[in-house]
Amino acid sequence: MKILPLAVVVILAACATKPGVVQSPDGTFTAMRRGTGLADPTGPLRIQAQKDAEAYCQARGKPVRVLRSREIPSIGHWPEAEITFVCD
């Protein structure tokens, strides 16, 4: 019975760090990466999000154009980085 709570924690942790690209209603896209520890630096997370954005546009045969990026340090939550972009 003790394995079930551990399995739930592992599954939730995997979902929280899973990369992905989401589309906004205005036609832009956002790629976000979240760290796995409070001490994770945001720079590498931003680079990973940038690579996700580039791969997303490349799969559509278009170059990526970054509109903005932001790094959110860990102040009471996991560190994050996100890239807002369009595929031109």
Number of C-alpha atoms within 10 A of each C-alpha: 5 6 7 9 10 11 11 11 11 12 11 11 12 12 10 14 15 10 14 13 18 11 13 10 7 6 9 14 21 22 24 26 26 24 20 14 11 13 11 16 17 22 15 15 21 23 15 20 26 24 13 20 27 20 15 20 18 13 9 10 11 14 16 17 14 17 12 10 16 14 19 17 18 17 8 7 12 18 21 24 24 24 25 22 23 20 18 10
